[in-house]
């Protein structure tokens, strides 16, 4: 997992074991399958994602 993330230019700041990239679907494929339900207005490309460390309470 660390090699895959490094190859994608992702640096983990803190992460739980449930945050493995392979569990996510490709957003472009998901949106393409829903063209009759949604209209794409824009695209968000996060540069930093900070997850709550295991055992900590997430902020509201």
Buried (B, 14 or more C-beta within 10 A) or exposed (E): EEEEBEEEEEEEEEBEEEBEEEEEEEEEEEEEEEEEEEEEEEEEEEEEEEBEEEEEEEEE
